[in-house]
Amino acid sequence: LDILAKQQVRDGIARHALAELRTATKHGALDALRSDVGIVYAKGGPIAMAITVDEMPVTDYSPDNVGNVLIWELATVLVEELGAH
């Protein structure tokens, strides 16, 4: 977990995480796939998640590709719904 918490790439789950919101993540990518797994230490407790986006229509390794953005959006919903309590 300490190694995952030092992850420098923050394109998916931790994309726009608040500075006080600790995350521990590991991302992965293939041409048509983006994946991010990890733990978000939310106010209500830790939330473990694994999110994969497959069959992306365009190969795009930029930080703002549709897969990374969707992963962040889904992670945000999980944290808002599960982590606020």
N, C-alpha and C positions, 0 to 999 in steps of 0.2 A: 504494500500500500504506500509506503514511503517513496518508492521508485515511481509509482504511478502518479503520486501527488506532485512530483517534480516535472511532469510532462510539460514540454514547452509548446507543443502544437495544441492550440485551443480553437480549432475550426469547427468542432461539432458540439458535443454536450456542454463544454465550458466556454463556448463562443463569446457570450456576453455576460458571463457570470460576474456577479458583484465581487468586489475585492474581498469582502468579508465572508463570502461563500466558498468554502474549501471544496475542491474537487480532486478526484484521483481517476484518471482516464487513460485509455490506450486506443488510438485510432488505427484504422487499416483501410487500404484502398486497392482496387483493381480498376481496369479501364471503365467498367460499367457499374461499379459497386463502391459504396462508401460505408464504413462501419465505425462505430465508436461504442466502447463499453466502459463502465466506470461506476463510481459512487459519488453522489452529490451529498455533502453534509449540510442538510437543510435545517431550519429552525426546529421542525418537528421530529428530526432524527435522520439517519442516513437513508438514502434512496439508491438502490442498486439498479442499473439499467443497462441493457444491451440493445442497440438500435442499428439496423442495417437497411440501407436503401439499395436496391438492386435494379437492374435493367434501365440504368440511366441512358437516355438516348444519345448523349454527346459525351465523348471523352474529354474531361475537363479536370485538371489537377490543381486549379486555382483554389484559394481558400473560400471563395464565394460560390463554388459550384452548387447546383441545386440539391445534391445529396447532403452536403454539409449543412446547408441552410435548413433543410427539412429535419435533419437530426437535431439541430439546435431548437427548432420550433417544437418538436415532440418532447424533447427534454424539458423545455420551459413549461409545457402543459403538465408534465409529470411532477415537477417541483412545485408548481402552483397548487395543484390538486392534492398532492400527498405530503408535501413538506411544510405546509403552513401551520399545522396543528401541533 
